[in-house]
Amino acid sequence: MFVWDGGKVLLTNIPGRGWCIPSGGVEPEEDPKDAAIRETMEEGGAEVTCVTYLGCYRVIEKGHTRWASAFVSRLASFVDIPSDSEATDRRLATMEELPDIYHHWDALLEAVFRYSSEVIHRQR
C-alpha cells in the first residue's frame, strides 16, 4: 500500500528488510484490498482513506509464481503500531529521500512511486 500524506509517503521499518511500504500476505477468503488495509494498520499504525487499486505484479520466489496487488491511499490518521507488529518504526518520506533510505531502489520502483502519487493526488 502506497500511503500518501501530501507529498510524503509512509514507510515502515521491517527488520531484515529495512524501510519499505506496508505490505504482506492475503489471508484465506480475504479480499486483497482488505488485506492491504489490514497490513497498513498492522505495520504502520495507519488508518487510510481513498484506497485505490493500482495494478498487480508477478512475484517469483523459490520457483513459485504468485501475483500481488498494489494499492494507493491517503493517510487519514496515525495510531500506535500494534505491539505484535513485525515493524519497529514508521516515517513519512519525500520522493527525494527514498533513494537513500528505501530497502531496494531502482528506476522501476521510482516510476511506481511517482505513478501512485499521481493517482492519489488526482482524486478529490
Buried (B, 14 or more C-beta within 10 A) or exposed (E): BBBBBEEBBBBBBBEEEEBBBBBBEBEEEEEBBEBBBBBBBBBBBBBBEBBBEBEEEEEEEEEEEEEBBBBBBBBEEBEEBEEEBBBEEBBBBEEEBBEEBBBEEEEEBBEBBEBBBEBBEEEE
